[in-house]
Amino acid sequence: MRTFIGHQQAVSTDEFVELALGTPVELWLGVEGETEEERAARLDAARDILADNPGLADDVARIAAEVIDMHPELFDVVPLPRPARRRATRKAVAA
């Protein structure tokens, strides 16, 4: 099944989110190993985007709700089997 946002095909989950939001996921989540200076610049850019688009947080919540509604199987939780417990054997000591 192919997923399109506008006229662009989303090939991965990250690309779907990026196309839906209009910003890269890394802008909001950061990247591993970023410096404090890079983090500050990223957060400044995120604040500017939120200031320019006050409804963005509501749009994200709406998109998330739509995805959950369209694909509830993504959230099926299957309990993992628990490993059998081994009982420690105790040896009796003669008194």
URFENKA-V662564 format. One record per backbone hydrogen bond with DSSP energy under -1.0 kcal/mol. NH is the residue of the N-H (numbers start at 1). CO is the residue of the C=O. If there is no record, write none. Layout:
NH|CO / NH|CO
//
This chain:
5|8 / 8|5 / 10|3 / 16|12 / 17|13 / 18|14 / 19|15 / 20|16 / 21|17 / 22|18 / 27|24 / 28|25 / 29|25 / 30|26 / 34|31 / 39|35 / 40|36 / 41|37 / 42|38 / 43|39 / 44|40 / 45|41 / 46|42 / 47|43 / 48|44 / 49|45 / 50|46 / 51|47 / 52|48 / 53|49 / 56|53 / 59|55 / 60|56 / 61|57 / 62|58 / 63|59 / 64|60 / 65|61 / 66|62 / 67|63 / 68|64 / 69|65 / 70|66 / 71|67 / 74|71 / 75|72 / 76|73
//
